[in-house]
Amino acid sequence: MNCTTRAHTFLEAIQPGSYAALIRHTLEQGGIIHAAPDCFCLAVPIGDDPHTLLILFQCSHLPALWRLARMYSPQYTHIRYRRDFKNGYPERTVPLSRLLRKTTLVSSLSFSRAQPANI
């Protein structure tokens, strides 16, 4: 099942109509709606800090989220998110540059592992 379908199923199970309501809210706030098979993300700019995006809902694996961060990094410098609502984790604000450094590290580790060892 792709991420957009999973997001719809998850949100509608919580409360019928919540998927459409969250999309409508995102549009009204001038936010970002990214719907792809590997990533579904709804985010809005924070009113008092227009360079920070508040992630309202996200369903993806990290590589897809990193691609999304690269796409919006010229316009936004930080993201605010909560890792897991059901466990009550606090909101965190993270510089996009920090996320993008992690992608570079992971890709270099993946590349080095793919290379045969010189013995």
C-alpha positions in Angstrom: 0.0 0.0 0.0 1.4 3.4 -0.9 1.9 6.2 1.6 -1.0 8.3 0.4 -3.4 5.4 0.8 -1.9 4.6 4.2 -2.3 8.2 5.3 -6.0 8.3 4.2 -6.7 5.0 5.9 -5.0 6.0 9.1 -6.6 9.5 9.3 -10.1 8.3 8.4 -9.9 5.5 11.0 -9.3 8.2 13.7 -12.2 10.4 12.6 -14.2 10.2 9.3 -13.5 13.3 7.2 -10.2 14.1 8.9 -8.1 13.4 5.8 -10.0 16.0 3.7 -10.1 18.5 6.7 -6.3 18.3 7.2 -5.7 18.8 3.5 -8.1 21.8 3.4 -6.4 23.3 6.5 -3.0 22.9 4.8 -4.2 24.7 1.7 -5.8 27.5 3.7 -2.5 28.1 5.6 -0.5 28.2 2.3 1.2 24.9 3.2 2.8 22.1 1.4 1.0 18.9 0.3 3.3 16.2 -1.0 1.5 13.1 -2.1 3.6 10.4 -3.7 3.7 6.6 -3.4 6.7 6.7 -1.1 5.9 9.9 0.9 2.8 11.7 2.1 3.5 14.9 4.0 1.4 17.9 5.0 3.2 20.9 6.4 2.4 24.6 7.1 4.7 27.6 7.7 4.7 28.8 11.3 3.1 32.2 11.6 5.7 33.9 13.7 8.6 32.2 11.9 7.8 31.9 8.2 11.1 30.0 7.5 10.0 27.1 9.8 7.6 24.4 8.6 5.4 22.6 11.0 4.8 19.0 9.9 1.1 18.3 10.5 1.2 14.8 9.2 3.9 12.6 7.5 4.0 9.0 6.3 7.2 8.0 4.6 10.6 6.3 5.0 13.5 8.6 5.8 15.0 8.7 2.2 11.8 10.1 0.8 11.6 12.6 3.6 15.2 13.7 2.9 14.3 14.2 -0.8 11.4 16.4 0.3 13.7 18.4 2.7 16.2 19.0 -0.2 13.3 20.3 -2.4 12.2 22.9 0.2 15.5 23.8 1.8 16.0 27.0 -0.2 12.7 28.4 1.1 12.7 26.9 4.7 15.5 26.6 7.2 13.9 24.6 10.0 11.2 22.0 10.5 9.1 21.4 13.6 7.6 18.0 14.3 6.5 15.5 16.9 7.9 12.1 16.4 5.0 10.1 17.8 1.7 11.5 19.0 0.4 8.4 20.8 3.5 8.3 23.1 3.3 12.0 23.9 6.8 12.9 22.6 7.4 16.7 22.7 7.7 18.8 19.6 11.2 19.4 18.2 12.6 22.0 15.9 15.5 20.9 13.7 17.5 22.8 11.1 17.0 21.4 7.6 20.8 21.5 7.2 21.1 19.0 10.0 18.8 16.6 8.2 20.6 17.1 5.0 24.0 16.3 6.6 22.5 13.0 7.8 21.6 12.1 4.2 25.2 12.7 3.1 26.5 10.6 5.9 24.1 7.7 5.2 24.7 7.8 1.4 28.5 7.7 2.0 28.2 4.8 4.4 25.9 3.0 2.0 28.4 3.6 -0.9 31.4 2.5 1.1 29.6 -0.7 2.1 28.7 -1.5 -1.5 32.4 -1.3 -2.5 34.4 -4.5 -2.4 37.1 -4.6 0.2 40.7 -4.3 -1.0 42.7 -7.0 0.6 
